[in-house]
């Protein structure tokens, strides 16, 4: 729907790098605090589901299924909204704001006990919506959740303009996972989700302001 040439991306590339960092934060929460499941990386989540059904220890088939279904629901919602909004930056700002609201709800929910599945639903739905808008705007090498092709490009292609984006994407994901892991293991889920909420809010505001 939107043009894919670099000149159409404007402010989006640096904001997508921030979202990649957020992905690391959120997946640290879900893997370390919520039944060893991913809410952003569906490749890993599908594999975990297979392991759980095979009898692997420390994994939950129910949690993986809930995460997958919630992610798909978020992606479906994002895909239905996209054709209704003509400007890519406005669509991006709207869906990131929705994601921020869901993370805020997860943060509040995380203060209570026995809320793992509610957290999985909220976080996976938000990541699904994020992936829908990222797929729609289609900025090369900045998918925000998947690094396999990014790493392949780094190794297989000659250095060029894409190299910087790829390195930043990998570094952002690693940094988010490291920060999220430290916060989750030392201070708990709300502490790990707080910076994710702040960053999502900042990204949504920056994108909205960039509309001109």
Buried (B, 14 or more C-beta within 10 A) or exposed (E): EBEEEEEBBBBBBEBBBBBBBBBBBBBBBBBBBBBBBBBBBBEBBBBBBEBBEEEBEEBBBEBBBBBBBBBBBBBBBBBEBBEEBEEBBBBBBBBBBBBBBBBBBBBEBBEEEEBBBBBBBBBBBBBBBBBBBBBBBBBBBBBBBBBEEBEEBBEEEEEEEBBEBBBBBBEBBBBBBEBBBEBBEEEBBBBBBBBBBEBBBBBBBBBBEBEE
